[in-house]
Every structure is written in structure tokens, then in C-alpha cells.
Amino acid sequence: MTMTERTAEPAEKDTADCLRQNDHGSQAGGHDGADVRSAEGAEGAEEPESARERANRRWHEILQETRVAQTGVQILFGFLLSVAFTPLFRDLGTFDRTVYVITVVLGAAATGSLIAPVSLHRFLSGQRMKDEVVETAGRLMMCGMVLLALTIGCTLLLILRIVIPGPLAEALAGGVMLWFAICWYALPLHLRRRSQGARKGA
């Protein structure tokens, strides 16, 4: 082996070592850049929403909830209105007729409360009152849900008194109303209080 070949071998090794180091450095730099971008993305995801964004989000949530409740109350109210024109309605006693009248009035009031947010938004649109609209619409929704629950309970009582005469009809209607109260009001309030207690403990 000549002197020139011996000198060339270390030079080639040094060049290969440098290339490997550069490759490792580029890979490390790529990972670092990805970590930085990930950290920036995580920080961006945790940024609190502005007051306007919060109002818009709450308004869209109320609209979705209103659509669900409106469908139920409109179907129920339409059924109640048709009952008065059936032959069986003439055979109802005084108590059952009173329950029917109360049920129709509750159904009409529930319909008004659940549709009110749409009218409220239409009249106040462009007046820079989004927070007030959202707050009032939320209260109308809660009122409408109470009226809807009472309407369903009275409708159930009216039907059960015809199918099952006697105290059993009242007991079944009362049991269903109790279940509504647990699902619609007691459970959400319990979860809210538990969440508030956990935040205070933390």
C-alpha cells in the first residue's frame, strides 16, 4: 500500500464521520422544531375564549337545545288540540275536562317560552346586546322546560285516567313526574355542585 492510499483512508473516514454527525444533528433539530411547534399548538389550544366567542358559543348551544325541545312540545300541543274534536271528549267528566284545559294552557305556555328566544334574537339583532339575549334566552329555556314537563305529566294523567280508572292513574303519573324531576333537574344540579366542590378542593 502506498503512502497516498494510507493518507486517503483517514480523510475518507473523517468525511463519513462528519456526514453522520450532520445527519444526527438534522434529525435532532427536526425533533426540536416539532416539539416547539407542538408546544405552541398546545399553548394555543389552552387560550381562553373571548367574551364575544363565549356569547356566540352559548347562543349556538341554546339554539340546538331549543330545536330539540320545540319539536317535542309542538307535537304534543298538536295532539292536545285534536283531542277536543274526538267523540270521546264529550264523555269526559268535570275533573278530566279541567285537567285537559290546564294541560292545553300549559302546552301553549311551554310553546311560547321555547319559541321566545327566536323572537328575542330577531328583535334585538344588531343592537350589541348578545350577552343579554343569551342570558334571557337561557332563562326562557329553563321556564319552557318546566312547563313542558308539567304538560307531559298532565297529558299522561288524562290518558291514564281513561285507560286505568282509579288511584293507580294518579300514582303512575306522579311517578313519571318524579322521574322527570330527577333526570331534568336533580341530576344536573348534583353534577354542578360536585364539580364546584372538586374545584374548591383543588
Phi, psi and omega per residue, in radians:
M1 nan 2.335 -3.090
T2 -1.457 2.872 3.107
M3 -1.067 -0.616 -3.121
T4 -1.149 -0.707 -3.135
E5 -1.183 -0.679 3.120
R6 -1.136 -0.617 3.133
T7 -1.264 -0.566 -3.097
A8 -1.257 -0.556 -3.086
E9 -1.121 -0.844 3.087
P10 -1.077 -0.599 3.134
A11 -1.134 -0.706 3.125
E12 -1.176 -0.665 3.098
K13 -1.105 -0.743 3.124
D14 -1.085 -0.699 3.130
T15 -1.127 -0.745 3.135
A16 -1.121 -0.713 3.109
D17 -1.078 -0.740 3.131
C18 -1.090 -0.724 3.132
L19 -1.113 -0.722 3.132
R20 -1.137 -0.706 3.114
Q21 -1.106 -0.716 3.114
N22 -1.113 -0.682 3.121
D23 -1.112 -0.787 3.109
H24 -1.099 -0.681 3.130
G25 -1.133 -0.692 3.132
S26 -1.143 -0.716 3.125
Q27 -1.138 -0.732 3.114
A28 -1.114 -0.725 3.123
G29 -1.113 -0.652 3.112
G30 -1.109 -0.748 3.110
H31 -1.120 -0.713 3.129
D32 -1.074 -0.753 3.137
G33 -1.098 -0.704 3.116
A34 -1.132 -0.687 3.118
D35 -1.106 -0.719 3.131
V36 -1.090 -0.782 -3.138
R37 -1.132 -0.661 3.117
S38 -1.120 -0.744 3.125
A39 -1.098 -0.718 3.121
E40 -1.130 -0.675 3.117
G41 -1.150 -0.690 3.124
A42 -1.131 -0.729 3.119
E43 -1.126 -0.663 3.128
G44 -1.149 -0.605 -3.129
A45 -1.211 -0.439 -3.095
E46 -1.599 0.025 3.140
E47 -1.162 2.308 -3.131
P48 -1.189 2.561 3.137
E49 -1.317 2.632 3.125
S50 -1.306 2.955 -3.140
A51 -1.077 -0.669 3.133
R52 -1.179 -0.746 3.112
E53 -1.121 -0.678 3.125
R54 -1.143 -0.733 3.117
A55 -1.117 -0.730 3.117
N56 -1.134 -0.737 3.129
R57 -1.096 -0.794 3.141
R58 -1.122 -0.625 3.139
W59 -1.169 -0.745 3.117
H60 -1.136 -0.635 3.088
E61 -1.125 -0.733 3.126
I62 -1.105 -0.687 3.127
L63 -1.086 -0.756 3.124
Q64 -1.106 -0.762 3.131
E65 -1.146 -0.673 -3.140
T66 -1.115 -0.688 3.140
R67 -1.054 -0.730 3.141
V68 -1.138 -0.838 -3.100
A69 -1.187 -0.677 -3.132
Q70 -1.073 -0.713 3.141
T71 -1.051 -0.797 -3.139
G72 -1.119 -0.819 -3.072
V73 -1.227 -0.573 3.126
Q74 -1.199 -0.718 3.088
I75 -1.116 -0.792 -3.130
L76 -1.123 -0.744 -3.123
F77 -1.155 -0.682 3.070
G78 -1.083 -0.689 3.082
F79 -1.103 -0.754 -3.122
L80 -1.103 -0.699 -3.139
L81 -1.133 -0.575 -3.117
S82 -1.327 -0.360 -3.099
V83 -1.107 -0.648 -3.079
A84 -1.108 -0.303 -3.095
F85 -1.804 0.193 3.101
T86 -1.631 2.648 3.137
P87 -1.068 -0.553 -3.110
L88 -1.148 -0.449 -3.090
F89 -1.091 -0.538 -3.117
R90 -1.186 -0.388 -3.108
D91 -1.572 -0.029 -3.129
L92 -1.227 2.519 3.084
G93 -1.384 -3.123 -3.090
T94 -1.117 -0.746 -3.126
F95 -1.109 -0.792 -3.120
D96 -1.148 -0.637 3.086
R97 -1.145 -0.650 3.101
T98 -1.134 -0.754 3.092
V99 -1.068 -0.690 -3.140
Y100 -1.120 -0.782 -3.138
V101 -1.084 -0.772 3.117
I102 -1.073 -0.711 -3.129
T103 -1.114 -0.762 3.136
V104 -1.117 -0.725 3.125
V105 -1.124 -0.748 3.101
L106 -1.101 -0.707 3.113
G107 -1.115 -0.703 3.103
A108 -1.144 -0.730 3.123
A109 -1.135 -0.690 3.106
A110 -1.126 -0.714 3.102
T111 -1.071 -0.759 3.124
G112 -1.093 -0.729 -3.117
S113 -1.193 -0.660 -3.069
L114 -1.392 -0.393 3.086
I115 -1.605 -0.307 -3.090
A116 -0.965 -0.674 3.132
P117 -0.999 -0.573 3.129
V118 -1.169 -0.809 3.112
S119 -1.127 -0.680 3.126
L120 -1.063 -0.792 -3.139
H121 -1.161 -0.662 -3.102
R122 -1.175 -0.720 -3.115
F123 -1.260 -0.571 -3.042
L124 -1.821 0.147 3.133
S125 -1.134 2.315 -3.141
G126 1.456 0.079 -3.125
Q127 -1.684 0.136 -3.128
R128 0.983 0.797 -3.139
M129 -2.192 0.618 -3.042
K130 -1.053 -0.737 -3.127
D131 -1.096 -0.779 3.125
E132 -1.132 -0.685 3.127
V133 -1.115 -0.778 -3.123
V134 -1.125 -0.754 -3.125
E135 -1.133 -0.797 -3.136
T136 -1.181 -0.699 3.119
A137 -1.099 -0.659 3.100
G138 -1.103 -0.715 3.115
R139 -1.189 -0.678 3.084
L140 -1.113 -0.646 3.093
M141 -1.103 -0.770 3.115
M142 -1.093 -0.748 3.107
C143 -1.108 -0.744 3.124
G144 -1.107 -0.630 3.118
M145 -1.164 -0.672 3.082
V146 -1.107 -0.815 3.140
L147 -1.119 -0.642 3.112
L148 -1.145 -0.720 3.113
A149 -1.096 -0.745 3.106
L150 -1.139 -0.659 3.102
T151 -1.099 -0.773 3.127
I152 -1.120 -0.721 3.132
G153 -1.103 -0.761 3.134
C154 -1.191 -0.664 3.086
T155 -1.090 -0.772 3.114
L156 -1.087 -0.725 3.113
L157 -1.084 -0.750 -3.126
L158 -1.103 -0.743 -3.132
I159 -1.217 -0.758 -3.095
L160 -1.178 -0.565 3.114
R161 -1.166 -0.456 3.086
I162 -1.420 -0.694 -3.088
V163 -1.411 -0.739 -3.088
I164 -2.183 1.464 3.128
P165 -1.087 2.496 3.097
G166 2.029 -3.088 -3.078
P167 -1.132 -0.349 -3.113
L168 -1.088 -0.596 3.134
A169 -1.111 -0.785 3.112
E170 -1.123 -0.673 -3.132
A171 -1.144 -0.748 3.135
L172 -1.159 -0.754 3.113
A173 -1.104 -0.714 3.100
G174 -1.118 -0.673 3.101
G175 -1.126 -0.703 3.110
V176 -1.157 -0.716 3.117
M177 -1.111 -0.659 3.084
L178 -1.111 -0.702 3.105
W179 -1.122 -0.709 3.066
F180 -1.038 -0.780 -3.122
A181 -1.086 -0.653 3.137
I182 -1.212 -0.830 -3.065
C183 -1.240 -0.728 -2.989
W184 -1.524 -0.499 -3.001
Y185 -2.213 -0.884 -3.071
A186 -1.128 -0.783 -3.122
L187 -1.121 -0.847 3.081
P188 -1.046 -0.699 3.130
L189 -1.146 -0.674 3.106
H190 -1.108 -0.781 3.133
L191 -1.129 -0.657 3.113
R192 -1.123 -0.801 -3.128
R193 -1.137 -0.695 3.114
R194 -1.120 -0.695 3.105
S195 -1.153 -0.727 3.103
Q196 -1.114 -0.696 3.102
G197 -1.130 -0.665 3.125
A198 -1.172 -0.676 3.110
R199 -1.167 -0.674 3.107
K200 -1.161 -0.683 3.132
G201 -1.160 -0.567 3.121
A202 -1.278 nan nan
